[in-house]
Amino acid sequence: MIVCTGDLIKQTVDAIVVCSTSMYLCNAIVSAAGQTIKDSYNQKSSANILEFETPAGDLPCKQIVFRPWIQDKNSLQNLKSSINKFITSVITHVLKHNFTTVAFPSIGCGQLDYDPKVIAEYLIGETYEQLKTSVHPQLIVSFVLMPEQKDVYNVFADQIDKIQLLKNTPINVFFNKQTVRITLTGSNDRELKECQNKIKRLAQSCSSNIHLTDMNDIGDWSQESIQKYYDYCLEMKVIPSLDIQKCIVDLVGPKDAVSEAEKYLLRLNTEILRSARIKVLSRGFVWSVEVLPGKWEQYSYKINEQIEDAKSKMASYIEFNNEKSERCRINFTSMNEEYKTRKRAVARKCIDSSLPTYWDVSTDNFKRVILLNSSNEYKDVMNKFNATMKGNYITIAKIERIQNKRWYKQYAAHRDEYSQRYTKPDER
């Protein structure tokens, strides 16, 4: 909404509004519009028809909208309702005909001598309410005052400023579309550009882009698991990008949805690793390769299962792609892994069933494992830690599980001995 000074007759808008009960305004408008419009107006007026529309005639607008405004100066309690009726009738008409601009006169502020503050409050307030509930694209409403009405102009301008504060209050708009097209309409390019930049900043603040590296475990995912994750992300309106060879995951979308997609990625990865680990445990053997002299590295669960399956079938060798996309061959006779000119020793060791089932399978006596914050083990440790330390620390950077076979077996021996000697052993 805008307020300006000038001549209602000269407004280049879709529609100008004329109070059909104001003889002075009607005569001025129809005289300027030409004889055809004047004849049409006289015909309607003689038939006592007060609500009608005519073409613009010689005026620069597209249509002239005549609406009555009847108010008894001695009965002010009905002033607001009469103005509401006047505004509602006009706004309903222009929206129905898809007009985008309309100009109103300042009814009541001329010869009727109403308080401009009251008129401005009711006129602008009802216009705002009508526009607020409309699903029509932005309708520009202007209130045109005579140049000599400076005091009235200031009152109208102040009231529009108050409404503008209300309009700037954030509201929630819910929609079920992945792509939304926004059309901006304004009185000048500067305001349009400013609004466009605000929308961009808002969109950026509500969206998120996460780049996850070293996601080596996604190499063990089956096509079914990949499809399952893609379906989840698309349901959350998140665009996922998985680079299996480079072990990279990119997530783009609404901030909260991206966060949930990242959590689901970790949960799904944990489930897949748990399933793969169970298969390895059921076979009873773990395979490792000597990456450096004296340093052994366990194969992934997926590759471990492939190697053990080939070994159990008495194959002489097996070929597979490792995490670096190298095409390797294991010769079961020489127990070597071969890749081009590189040759490394491999080892097959029996899994110790006396160790906890939730431990990572390892050929080494000692191993440090970072717990995923989505795992039950992590949550259990956090709950026990918070039981005595909550409020005494700022943040938890990470939680690690120390896997030491020798220490664990010593602990297990003492635990079993105490269990036999005491009914309720206390491990503290």
Secondary structure by P-SEA (a helix, b strand, c coil): ccccccccccccccbbbbccccaaaaaaaaaaacaaaaaaaaaaaaacccccccccccccccbbbbbbbbbccccccaaaaaaaaaaaaaaaaaaaacccbbbbcccccccccccaaaaaaaaaaaaaaaaaaccccbbbbbbbbcccaaaaaaaaaaaaaaaaaaaacbbbbbbcccbbbbbbbcccaaaaaaaaaaaaaaaaaacbbbbbccccccccccaaaaaaaaaaaaaacbbbbbccccbbbbbbccaaaaaaaaaaaaaaaaaaaaaaaaaaaaacbbbbbcccccbbbbccaaaaaaaaaaaaacccbbbbbccccccccccccccbbbcccbbbbbbbbbcccccccccccccccbbbbbbbcccaaaaaaaaaaacccccccccccbbbbbbbaaaaaaaaaaaaaaaaaccccccc
